[in-house]
Amino acid sequence: MKRLYLLFILMPLAMMAQKKANDTIKMNEVVIDAGKTNMKIQKLPVAVTAVSGRQIEILKVDNLTILNGFVPNLFMPAHGTRLNTDIFIRGIGVSKGDPSVGVYVDDIPYFDSGMVNFELGDVRKIEVLRGPQGTLYGRNTMGGLIKVYTPEPGAHRSGMLKLDYGNYNQQKAVGRFNLPVTENLGLLLDGAYAHKDGFFTNHFDQSHPDRSDTYSGRIKMAYKINNRLKLRWVTGYEKSNQDGFPYGIYDEHTQKVSPIDYNDPSAYNRQFLSSGLLMNYFGDKFNVRLTGSFQQLKDIYKIDQDFMPVSIYFVNMNRHNKAYVEELTFKSKDTGTLKWVAGLFSFQRSLFKDVDFDITTAHGVMQILKTYDQGINGGAMFGQITAPIGKFALTGGLRYDMEKSRMDYNYDLLVHAHKIHKDDYIHYLSFRQILPKLSLTYDANDDLSLYTTVSKGYKAGGFNATVERPEDEVYNPEYSWNYEAGLKSVWLDDRLTANLSVFYIDWLNQQVVQSVPSGHGIMIKNAGKSESKGVEFESRYKFNRSFNFAASFGYTDATFVDYKKNATTDYSGHKIPLVPVYTLGAIANYKYFMNHKAVKYILFNANYKYFGKLYWAVDNTAYQDAYGLLNANVSVAFSRFSVGLWGKNLTGAEYNRYYFTISTLHKAYVEPARPTQFGAFVKVKF
């Protein structure tokens, strides 16, 4: 607790707060759902960014990775496929294994990292909470939480259709239809289709390795049984097909990328289903929510893993994962003095993976055949209560987390049609952990509040997929103590909001990725001690009815304090990879109102994202220098439809989207930046 003083460093500033002046031009107050208390964002004692559906549309947020830069200290490196998506908040994350940052869609948690990079169609809002949230939610979240909300069924028949076309034959169509059945029963259907020919060319056969097609759809039903009881059922499905992987050989001395050039046809095909039933009961003393959901992910991964015009490595992998989730939550009424949440949570997961790794040598092809059959069961009890004490409010929370895991592993070699059994085992793991949280909030007045928080983060251990030594079969849990202080303020007659937070994370047994001894694969191991500290700032300013501006800044210094890989390799003092030292985002909107019956306004938008230096691996040898991306669009709004033009990476910034090495080939590979893109859209409401 030696850094506890950081929590109270901002508290004396509250004594200088002044009463607000009379209202003139007001910004829209944002109320978020993520806190489970329906509190205004300026009163919630947590660092949170809320992105409205209108902002999502203007910024052309087609997937969650586009939020990079606009959310302080959030980074999701986009690469190759959607097989695994890395999510880092404040330096906490992992490039393999279960994500450290939770993702919820319509109150349903997405467990598998292969599901979180999905095509965003029609979205109502997105909320990003930074820091552990285990005392509020069933799914344990060590680094933070991303919540996506899609539109709800409405009382009136309506619809929307949007068509988008850009260079490189980028096509996207999004539709939504709201169909009220009775006064108490409503249906909503939405769907999306996205296609691109690809930005890169494989010189071996002139194909486009990143050509892709995505189909998605969702159906929602809302049924009001009476004034106390409401049901909501939602089912979403997505299917995506990609032809290959845009990786080229990277020369670390010249920092140049060779043309993409590999011979074996590759692909990644994925389909997943998510379905959930939610019941809300509104009682006299408290409210109850019961959620049950099911998820299924099936994918096929075929990759020429040497990425050269000769056959050396080829991987064929099939996965089939399922998850059943149940969550029961009790919440106090908003009218009460005490604000509290209590809940029970359980999940059951089955993960099956079949891997065929072909190695071509001068003596022929050797096949490594592995199967993984894993089952994970877990549960939790969690709760949080907030009590007012004058202008102060004290919040205490506690979570008891349980998880059990079983792995059935089999490993065979196939050489010249002769099968050699190498290894098999059935292992069991069990984890339990108590996670406390304590917050103190001071509301100086309606315009200024300060908070301090101490919370414990935790992520369970697990099994490694590639094992060459008995000591590498499993990895241990990781733990963190998170210290945070923040200030939330409104100025200039409600036209300006400015929020600031500082944090320090004391981190034990961080789960990190490293190569297995032979170099044929990767595994997760534990570093001894790490730390992350930084600052976050967000601001919005509404100059007048026509012009508004938003800016965000995040700084993260994430370091391995004690990480000895082996007797000869010490990474202590190295920066944690895939964590930009800072993120910067700026958004400017100008709306020119037309004095015309048919034309409502013309909207001009420019937005800019800038990322600081990051290291690609724990050895801190390869890195990506700072770079920025400029995007813009202009649209004309009519009474029933709108049309517009958009552009991405308008300055043609050159950088690497992802980097990795294959040690057995002594080569590095990168996915280059996407070029300048531009296009047009039309949107119709009916």
Secondary structure, 3 states (H helix, E strand, C coil): CCCHHHHHCCHHHHHHCCCCCCCCCCCCCCECCCCCCCCEHHHCCCCEEEEEHHHHHHCCCCCHHHHECCECCEECCCCCCCCCCCCEECCECCCCCCCCEEEEECCEEECCCCCCCCCCCCCCEEEEEECCCCCCCCCCCCCEEEEEECCCCCCCCEEEEEEEEECCCEEEEEEEEEEECCCCEEEEEEEEEEEECCCCCECCCCECCCCEEEEEEEEEEEEECCCCEEEEEEEEEEEEEECCCCCEEEECCCCEECCCCCCCCCEEEEEEEEEEEEEEEECCCEEEEEEEEEEEEEEEEEEECCCCCCCCEEEEEEEEEEEEEEEEEEEECCCCCCEEEEEEEEEEEEEEEEEEEEEEECCEEEEEEEEEEEEEEEEEEEEEEEEEECCEEEEEEEEEEEEEEEEEEEEEEEECCEEEEEEEEEEEEEEEEEEEEEEEEEEEECCEEEEEEEEEEEECCEECCCCCCHHHCEECCEEEEEEEEEEEEEECCCCEEEEEEEEEEEEECCEEEEECCCCCCEEEEECCEEEEEEEEEEEEEECCCCEEEEEEEEEEEEEEEECECCCCCECCCCECCCCCCEEEEEEEEEEEECCCCCEEEEEEEEEEEEECCEECCCCCCCEECCEEEEEEEEEEEECCEEEEEEEECCCCCCCEEEEEEECCCCEEEEEECCCCEEEEEEEEEC
